[in-house]
Amino acid sequence: MINVVLGTFFGDEGKGKVIDYLSQQSTMAIRCTGGNNAGHTIKVNGKKFAFHLIPSGILNPNAKAVIANGVVIDPKVLVQEITQLKEAGFSVNNLYISDKAHVIMPYHILLDKILEERRGTEKLGTTACGIGPAYCDKYERSGIRMEDFIGDHFSKIALRNIENKNVILEAFGHEKLDANAIIQEYSEYANILKPYVTDTFSLIHDALEKDEKILCEGAQATLLDIDHGTYPYVTSSNPTIGGICAGTGVGAKDIGQVIGVLKAYSSRVGAGPYPTEQDNEIGDKLRELGHEYGSTTGRPRRCGWLDLVALKYAVRINGLTGLAINHLDTIGKLDRIKLCVGYQHGQDITTNYSTNLKFLNDCLPVYEEFEGNFGDISGMKQIMELPIQAQRYLKRIEEFVGVPVRFVGTGPERENMIVRG
Ligand code: IMP
């Protein structure tokens, strides 16, 4: 059975903590979509590890860590992550990379930056990792898959692609890329990665047949989905449940629990509509209290109240079976808390989200207010131990979306978490 952890809003909900907990009980951890635009930091034995591509399940020597076909892989970043782990004394023998995953080449990164620059005042705020251009090539069928990357024909495909991209780069007034230098550098990465490349489709299905516990680690989040997010302010993959199936090759019947991760407030990095944003001192306070700065780019995150209209949308798209609510301690430091329970659009009040940009810009959130001041909840292990005002807040969220709270983050450390059976 496959359990899945997904982001419900704009990413950075703190998926790593829940993933870390669930991966200890899993024999396989899989990254399914996105690339090194994602990032999470995990502390083990007092040491911090930053991961962008490798599933955090790698730290469990009894689990297989899989980068599946839906991921776009920057080989340079992956080699750095492998080196970092080896230097810290971890074996990386349990890493498996899909032969069908696509490779991010230097021209993708360059084009991501150039295209973003050319958007002028209408920038998307991409992570500049080359994600969009790499997925473009995948769908345009000129991408380089891992099996091509480690194969004899890599230099031929790479040369053709670089020559084509050079035409575009020159048209943009940029100097041409040196094909030979790139091919030489990237052939070295290919040699390092070759031992890990395999048919992950069969690996995953063999594990399913043996009834193993598998965890899919979502990246990015629902409202950044290329189909269901706030287009064009989205990433270029499907971070929703459909992306998990396509990004691994598993069917819907193999999916078990689908845990949606959110914060007790909300945040967004990058541009795009965000009705509950608090571009004021409340937002500033949430940013400071929650240390809301991007783990991949270091950018300050926009912060605001929790939006239950958007959460209901995430529940519907992903078929969420449980919620993991992080930063309850953070929101509990405020005196008063607001929760968005509807959108006023003209004369109407609706609880149905729409990704239509005009609708999102025009609507006004309808709030309910809750009492804050939760005090120190970091050591609490049961929802019943929480102060009554914190329980009321959680109860309202559950009632609104009809999905039970399974995990509650009560502080920054791994053990600061309430797990409900
Ligand atoms: P891209 O994925 O780099 O193309 O960026 C597209 C949009 O998604 C930008 O607004 C990014 O800030 C956002 N984004 C991409 N990955 C993440 C993530 O892991 N967390 C939060 N935002 C992300």
Boltz pocket constraint, residues with backbone or C-beta under 6 A from the ligand:
constraints:
  - pocket:
      binder: B
      contacts: [[A, 10], [A, 11], [A, 12], [A, 37], [A, 38], [A, 39], [A, 124], [A, 125], [A, 126], [A, 127], [A, 128], [A, 129], [A, 130], [A, 131], [A, 132], [A, 219], [A, 220], [A, 224], [A, 233], [A, 234], [A, 235], [A, 236], [A, 269], [A, 270], [A, 271]]
      max_distance: 6.0
